Amino acid sequence: MHFTYCPDCGTKTVLRRMGDDGDVPYCERCGKPLFDMFSTCVLSVLMNSRGEIALIKQSYGQQETYVGVAGYMKCGETAEEAALREISEEIGLKAERAQFLFSAWHAAKGQLMLCFCAETDCTDFTLSQEVREAVWFAPEDAAKAVRPGSIIERLVLTASGKKTTSKL
Ligand SMILES: [Zn+2]
């Protein structure tokens, strides 16, 4: 989000030179810079003790390929907590040890994706209404079940210990 108006007082912003940051929208009335804002999301692959990877299809839209469990972060929680919470909410599994692997900019959505691999000992899904289907895949099958060149493909490959060739 680029601030044309100040969210606090409604004054139109002006561009002000802010050192190394260059020209930044600035509210002259509040006397503060308003840096561009964006959403931060967590994206996870979940791995069980057999090394299988859980992927889902969402209820909305027509999806050819599988995706990871993803969601927006809530104010006050860590990214690790958000990753585990989303897994619990969407597929009803208690996961632990959410390990941060990498971050990626999702250009189409204008979001920063924080990508995790989480582990679980449970295997029985309890799906939320947002999720149509959840499946355990062998790692090599998981990599083929997602959209080529996507962030989730890179995450599956990274989590299963393979080198990825695509640059995101
Ligand atoms: Zn203001």
Boltz pocket constraint, residues with backbone or C-beta under 6 A from the ligand:
constraints:
  - pocket:
      binder: B
      contacts: [[A, 6], [A, 7], [A, 8], [A, 9], [A, 10], [A, 11], [A, 27], [A, 28], [A, 29], [A, 30], [A, 31]]
      max_distance: 6.0
